[in-house]
Amino acid sequence: MHPASQRWSVTGLALVALAGWQFSAASAAENATGAAVLSNPFYAYCVGIGTDKESGTLRAQLELAPMLAELGYSGMAHVGLSGAMEMLQALEKHNQKFFAVYTDLVVDPGDRGYDPQLKQLIPKLKGHGTIVWLTVNSRKYKPSSTEGDERAVELLREVAEIARQSGVAVSLYPHKGCYAERMEDVVRLARKTDRPNVGVTFTFCHFLAVDDAKNLDRVLEMARPYLTMVTINGTSGYDPKNVAGWIQVLGEGTFDVGVVLKALQKLDYHGPIGIIAYGIKGDRREILSRSMQAWKKLSTQAASAADAPPAGKVYELRVYYTNPGKLDALHARFRDHTCKLFQKHGIELVGFWTPTEGDEAKDTLYYIIAFPSAEAQKKAWQAFREDPEWIKAKADSEKDGVLVKKVDSTNLKATDYSPLR
């Protein structure tokens, strides 16, 4: 059995290698002015799609390749199997990456499951680093249900094997209204599929449509072991009465997309980040140009925040909110495994507490740990998360369900009058 939860630490890096992407050891680089910027490859997706018939044609999509190169993008993802090879050739002609090709998988009984063209296309993607993006759909089962999981896993393993033979990776793409519409759904299916070349994509717009922005950190942490691609966009949030505000040009709208990039920084995510521009009307070059300018600004802000850690000893207050009935299991995991592993990786244990009254007494754990510095904190957390002992302990403890539904984390600095410094 493959250790599915090792993906960014072991399997995830293998997926990156499988896709042929080259990343630096750190998640920040420098721009021409010497300012820190994120080193994640930046790509475009769905530019002109969903606006008018002409913009969605293959001819119009092929025209984007030289624009992307001129504006400084790393490449593009493509909607549908038709024209995929033409798109790949056009992009590579301009030294651009063909990051992903998007298609669907249907889990309904009696359905063929996926487009037969996929079998013919995958071998042609060998050596190009293109990921197969899969939405998981159903006309029979409700979104986020599990009735179709058995068929979904069967199909995903079939596609994963075809892809494996050509050194190609698969990434599950959550989409509002689909069988797998939430990040929890694609992570569940990736875990059940249990194949090292199957990961997940975080799609910011679809996350906002089915979840609350306050859950961003928790969802990304949950997805981290499987995370291979990310899409972002400008937005004012999801409102079914005002869909135009949902997907906007990057940098526009009322939501600070920088929080997504900073959250990804915390997870040490090095994979591709792309804009989704579905349904955005207007000149495509202008859309791409404005998005690139916003990316440079947001990238610099995220990298600068990561490069400016507080000096001195860092105390971290963490609050775990468990799923119903899981607090005792969480105590057992800390008692038998987590505390020892914290100490193994140089994490100082300060104290652990539970509330004595109120509803929180049933499902909440507070604890404080300490690190010599912010840099030591970052390295210790990374080493802990990548430790095979932790990966196994976590997986074993969650055979009957995930223990923690939300985590709050706050770094603290001791005051000059604090007895504990």
C-alpha positions in Angstrom: 0.0 0.0 0.0 1.4 3.4 -1.0 1.8 5.9 1.9 -0.7 8.3 0.4 -0.2 11.0 3.1 3.5 11.5 2.1 2.7 13.3 -1.1 4.4 16.7 -0.7 7.1 15.1 1.4 7.8 12.1 -0.8 5.1 11.2 -3.3 4.2 14.9 -3.9 7.8 15.7 -4.9 7.7 12.6 -7.1 4.6 14.0 -8.8 6.5 17.2 -9.4 9.4 15.3 -10.9 6.9 13.2 -12.9 5.4 16.4 -14.3 8.9 17.6 -15.3 8.7 20.9 -13.4 11.9 22.3 -12.0 11.6 24.2 -8.7 14.1 25.8 -6.4 14.6 24.4 -2.9 13.1 27.6 -1.5 9.7 29.0 -2.5 11.0 32.5 -3.1 13.4 33.9 -5.7 14.3 37.5 -6.8 13.0 39.7 -9.5 15.0 42.1 -11.6 15.0 44.7 -8.8 16.3 42.2 -6.3 12.9 42.0 -4.4 11.8 38.6 -3.3 9.1 36.9 -5.4 7.5 33.5 -5.4 9.3 31.0 -7.5 6.1 29.0 -8.3 5.5 28.7 -12.1 2.6 31.0 -13.1 0.3 29.8 -15.8 -3.1 30.7 -17.4 -6.3 28.8 -17.8 -9.7 29.4 -19.4 -8.8 32.8 -20.9 -11.6 33.7 -23.2 -13.5 30.5 -22.3 -17.2 31.0 -21.4 -17.4 34.5 -23.1 -18.2 34.0 -26.7 -18.0 31.2 -29.3 -14.9 32.6 -31.1 -12.8 33.1 -28.0 -13.3 29.5 -27.0 -12.3 28.0 -30.4 -9.0 26.1 -30.7 -7.7 28.8 -33.1 -8.3 31.5 -30.6 -6.7 29.4 -27.8 -3.6 28.8 -29.9 -3.2 32.5 -30.4 -2.6 32.8 -26.6 0.8 31.0 -26.8 2.9 34.0 -28.0 1.0 36.4 -25.7 1.8 34.2 -22.7 5.5 34.1 -23.6 5.7 37.9 -24.2 4.0 38.7 -20.9 6.2 36.4 -18.8 3.9 33.4 -18.1 5.3 29.9 -17.6 2.5 28.3 -19.7 -1.1 27.3 -19.9 -3.7 24.6 -19.1 -6.2 23.5 -21.8 -9.9 22.7 -21.6 -10.9 19.4 -23.2 -9.0 16.6 -25.1 -9.7 18.0 -28.6 -6.8 20.1 -29.8 -4.6 19.1 -26.9 -1.6 18.2 -29.0 -1.9 21.3 -31.2 -1.9 23.3 -28.0 1.1 21.5 -26.6 3.0 22.1 -29.8 2.1 25.8 -30.0 3.1 26.4 -26.4 6.4 24.6 -26.7 7.2 26.5 -29.9 7.2 29.6 -27.6 9.1 27.9 -24.7 5.9 27.6 -22.7 4.7 24.7 -20.6 1.6 22.7 -21.3 0.7 22.4 -17.7 -2.6 20.4 -17.7 -5.3 19.1 -19.9 -8.8 19.1 -18.4 -11.4 16.4 -18.9 -14.1 14.6 -16.8 -14.7 11.2 -15.3 -18.3 10.0 -14.7 -19.0 7.5 -12.0 -22.6 6.6 -12.9 -23.3 2.8 -13.4 -23.3 1.9 -17.1 -21.4 5.0 -18.1 -18.2 4.4 -20.0 -16.4 6.5 -17.3 -14.2 8.7 -19.4 -13.6 9.8 -23.0 -11.9 7.0 -24.9 -9.6 9.7 -26.5 -7.8 9.9 -23.1 -6.2 6.5 -23.7 -4.7 7.7 -27.0 -3.7 11.1 -25.7 -1.8 10.1 -22.5 1.1 8.3 -24.2 1.6 11.4 -26.4 2.1 13.5 -23.2 5.1 11.5 -22.1 8.1 13.6 -21.4 6.2 16.9 -21.6 5.3 17.3 -17.9 1.5 17.7 -18.6 -0.9 16.7 -15.9 -4.3 15.1 -16.6 -6.9 17.2 -14.8 -10.0 15.2 -13.9 -13.3 16.4 -12.6 -15.4 13.6 -11.1 -19.1 13.9 -12.1 -22.4 12.1 -11.7 -25.9 12.5 -12.8 -27.2 10.0 -10.3 -25.3 10.8 -7.1 -25.4 14.1 -5.2 -22.4 16.4 -4.9 -20.1 15.4 -2.0 -21.9 12.1 -1.4 -19.9 8.9 -1.3 -22.2 6.4 -3.0 -20.2 6.6 -6.2 -16.8 6.2 -4.6 -16.3 2.6 -5.4 -16.8 3.2 -9.1 -14.7 6.4 -8.9 -11.8 4.6 -7.4 -12.0 1.9 -10.0 -11.9 4.4 -12.8 -9.2 6.5 -11.2 -7.0 3.5 -10.7 -7.5 2.6 -14.4 -6.6 6.1 -15.6 -3.7 6.2 -13.1 -2.2 3.0 -14.5 -2.5 4.2 -18.1 -0.8 7.5 -17.0 1.9 5.7 -15.0 3.0 3.7 -18.0 3.8 7.0 -19.7 5.2 8.8 -16.7 2.2 11.1 -16.5 0.5 12.4 -13.3 -3.2 12.9 -12.6 -4.7 15.6 -10.5 -8.4 15.7 -9.3 -10.1 19.0 -9.9 -12.9 20.0 -7.5 -15.7 21.7 -9.3 -19.0 23.2 -7.9 -22.0 21.0 -8.7 -19.9 17.9 -9.5 -19.8 14.7 -7.5 -16.4 15.8 -6.2 -17.1 19.5 -5.6 -15.2 20.1 -2.4 -11.5 19.7 -1.5 -12.6 17.1 1.1 -14.1 15.1 -1.8 -11.0 15.0 -4.0 -8.7 14.3 -1.1 -10.9 11.5 0.0 -10.9 10.0 -3.5 -7.1 10.5 -3.9 -6.6 8.8 -0.6 -8.8 5.8 -1.6 -7.3 5.5 -5.0 -3.9 5.2 -3.3 -1.7 5.6 -6.3 1.5 7.7 -6.2 0.7 9.6 -9.4 -2.7 10.8 -8.3 -2.9 14.2 -6.6 -5.4 17.1 -6.2 -5.7 20.6 -7.4 -6.9 23.5 -5.2 -9.3 25.7 -7.2 -9.9 28.9 -5.3 -13.1 29.9 -7.0 -14.8 26.6 -6.5 -13.6 26.5 -2.9 -15.3 29.8 -2.3 -18.5 28.6 -3.9 -18.9 25.6 -1.5 -16.9 26.6 1.6 -16.2 29.5 3.9 -13.0 31.5 3.4 -12.2 31.2 7.1 -11.6 27.5 6.4 -8.8 28.2 3.9 -5.9 27.2 6.1 -7.5 24.0 7.3 -8.5 22.9 3.8 -5.0 23.6 2.4 -3.4 21.8 5.3 -5.7 18.8 4.6 -4.9 18.9 0.9 -1.1 19.4 1.4 0.0 15.8 1.1 -1.7 15.5 -2.3 -1.5 19.1 -3.6 0.0 19.3 -7.1 -1.6 22.4 -8.7 -3.4 25.6 -7.7 -5.7 28.1 -9.5 -6.5 31.6 -8.2 -8.4 34.6 -9.4 -9.7 38.0 -8.4 -13.0 37.8 -6.6 -15.6 39.4 -4.4 -16.8 36.0 -3.2 -19.4 33.7 -4.5 -22.9 35.0 -4.8 -25.4 33.1 -7.1 -27.2 36.4 -7.7 -24.0 38.1 -8.9 -21.8 35.5 -10.5 -19.8 38.2 -12.3 -18.1 39.0 -9.0 -17.1 35.4 -8.5 -14.3 35.1 -11.1 -12.6 38.4 -11.9 -9.2 39.4 -13.2 -6.5 38.7 -10.6 -6.0 41.6 -8.3 -9.6 42.8 -8.7 -12.5 42.3 -6.4 -12.8 42.7 -2.7 -11.1 39.5 -1.5 -7.4 39.7 -0.7 -6.1 36.8 -2.7 -2.7 37.4 -1.1 -3.9 35.3 1.9 -4.0 32.3 -0.4 -0.5 32.7 -1.5 0.7 33.3 2.1 -1.1 30.2 3.2 0.6 28.2 0.5 3.9 29.7 1.6 3.3 28.4 5.1 2.9 24.9 3.6 6.1 25.3 1.6 4.2 24.6 -1.6 6.4 24.9 -4.7 4.0 23.7 -7.4 2.4 25.7 -10.2 -0.1 28.5 -9.5 -2.3 29.7 -12.3 -5.1 32.2 -13.0 -8.5 31.0 -14.0 -10.3 33.6 -16.2 -13.5 31.7 -17.1 -16.2 34.0 -18.3 -14.2 37.2 -18.0 -15.1 39.4 -21.0 -12.7 41.8 -22.7 -9.5 41.9 -24.6 -7.5 38.7 -23.8 -4.1 40.3 -23.9 -5.3 43.0 -21.5 -6.7 40.4 -19.1 -3.4 38.5 -19.2 -1.4 41.6 -18.7 -3.4 42.9 -15.7 -3.3 39.4 -14.2 0.5 39.3 -14.6 0.9 42.7 -13.0 -1.3 41.6 -10.1 0.7 38.3 -9.8 4.0 40.2 -9.5 2.6 42.4 -6.8 1.0 39.6 -4.8 4.0 37.4 -5.3 6.4 40.0 -4.0 4.1 40.7 -0.9 3.8 36.9 -0.1 7.6 36.3 -0.5 8.5 39.4 1.5 6.2 38.4 4.3 7.9 35.0 4.4 11.3 36.5 4.4 10.6 38.8 7.4 10.2 36.5 10.4 10.1 37.9 13.9 13.4 37.8 15.8 14.0 35.8 18.9 12.2 32.9 20.5 8.8 32.1 19.0 5.9 30.6 21.0 3.2 29.1 19.0 -0.4 28.8 20.4 -2.4 26.2 18.6 -6.1 25.4 19.1 -7.5 22.1 17.7 -11.3 21.8 17.2 -12.1 18.1 16.8 -14.9 16.4 15.0 -17.7 15.1 17.3 -16.5 12.3 19.6 -12.8 12.5 18.5 -11.2 14.5 21.4 -10.1 11.3 23.3 -8.6 9.9 20.1 -6.7 13.2 19.6 -5.4 13.0 23.2 -4.2 9.5 22.6 -2.4 10.5 19.4 -0.6 13.3 21.2 0.1 11.1 24.2 1.5 8.2 22.3 3.0 9.7 19.2 2.9 13.5 18.5 4.6 14.7 21.7 7.5 12.4 21.1 7.8 13.4 17.5 7.7 17.1 18.4 10.7 16.6 20.7 12.5 14.5 18.1 12.4 17.5 15.8 13.4 20.1 18.4 10.0 21.4 19.2 9.7 22.5 22.8 6.6 21.4 24.6 5.3 24.2 26.9 1.9 22.9 27.9 -1.4 21.4 26.8 -4.9 22.4 28.1 -8.6 21.7 27.6 -11.4 24.0 28.6 -13.2 23.2 31.9 -16.6 24.4 30.9 -18.9 25.1 27.9 -19.2 23.3 24.6 -15.5 23.7 23.9 -14.7 21.3 26.8 -16.0 18.5 24.5 -14.0 19.1 21.4 -11.1 21.6 21.9 -7.4 21.2 22.7 -5.2 24.2 23.4 -1.4 23.9 23.5 1.8 26.0 23.3 5.1 24.9 21.7 8.3 26.9 21.3 11.1 27.4 18.8 14.4 29.2 19.0 13.5 31.3 16.0 11.0 31.6 13.2 13.4 29.9 10.8 13.8 27.0 13.3 10.0 26.8 13.5 9.6 26.5 9.8 12.3 23.8 9.5 10.9 21.8 12.5 7.4 21.8 11.2 8.6 20.7 7.7 10.7 17.9 9.2 7.8 16.8 11.5 5.2 16.7 8.6 7.6 14.7 6.4 8.5 12.2 9.2 7.3 8.7 8.2 6.5 7.9 11.8 4.0 10.9 11.9 2.5 10.0 8.5 1.8 6.5 9.8 0.5 7.6 13.2 -1.8 10.1 11.6 -3.1 7.6 9.1 -3.6 4.9 11.7 -5.5 7.3 14.1 -7.9 8.4 11.3 -9.0 5.0 10.0 -12.4 5.8 11.5 -12.5 9.4 10.4 -10.5 12.6 10.5 -9.9 13.8 14.1 -9.5 17.5 13.6 -11.9 19.7 11.7 -10.1 23.1 12.3 -6.8 24.4 13.5 -6.0 27.9 14.7 -2.4 28.9 15.0 -0.9 32.1 16.4 2.8 33.0 16.9 3.5 34.8 20.2 6.3 36.9 21.5 7.0 37.2 25.2 6.6 40.7 26.8 9.4 42.2 28.8 7.6 41.5 32.0 6.6 37.9 31.2 8.1 35.3 33.7 8.1 32.8 30.8 10.6 34.1 28.2 
